Amino acid sequence: MNARPAARIRKDTTMSLKWIAHHLEMGTWTHLSNLLGAKRKQKRLKSEN
């Protein structure tokens, strides 16, 4: 599942994870939170190499 649109909405607005998950049909807000965390971790690991 692509978390890019959710990450963009989260960065550019004050919408809650619950709202984003519901409107993008990405499951629960906790699942979305895990997806975004994994995306941040992946980005951080890429920048370290």
C-alpha positions as CSV (number, residue, x, y, z in Angstrom):
1,M,0.0,0.0,0.0
2,N,1.3,3.4,-1.0
3,A,1.6,5.8,2.0
4,R,2.8,8.7,-0.1
5,P,-0.6,10.6,-0.4
6,A,-1.2,10.1,3.3
7,A,2.2,11.4,4.2
8,R,1.7,14.5,2.0
9,I,-1.7,15.2,3.6
10,R,-0.2,14.7,7.1
11,K,2.7,17.1,6.3
12,D,0.6,19.8,4.6
13,T,-2.5,19.9,6.8
14,T,-3.7,19.4,10.4
15,M,-6.0,16.5,9.6
16,S,-5.8,13.6,12.0
17,L,-4.5,10.2,11.2
18,K,-8.1,8.9,11.8
19,W,-9.5,11.3,9.2
20,I,-6.7,10.5,6.6
21,A,-7.1,6.8,7.1
22,H,-10.8,7.0,6.7
23,H,-10.9,9.2,3.6
24,L,-8.1,7.4,1.8
25,E,-9.6,4.1,2.8
26,M,-6.3,2.9,4.3
27,G,-7.6,0.9,7.2
28,T,-7.3,2.0,10.8
29,W,-5.4,5.0,12.0
30,T,-2.9,2.8,13.8
31,H,-2.2,0.9,10.6
32,L,-1.6,4.2,8.8
33,S,0.7,5.3,11.6
34,N,2.7,2.2,11.2
35,L,2.9,2.7,7.4
36,L,4.1,6.3,7.9
37,G,6.7,5.3,10.5
38,A,8.1,2.6,8.2
39,K,8.2,5.2,5.4
40,R,10.2,7.6,7.6
41,K,12.5,4.8,8.7
42,Q,13.2,3.8,5.1
43,K,13.9,7.4,4.1
44,R,16.3,7.8,7.1
45,L,18.2,4.6,6.2
46,K,18.5,5.8,2.6
47,S,20.0,9.1,3.6
48,E,22.5,7.4,5.9
49,N,24.0,5.4,3.0
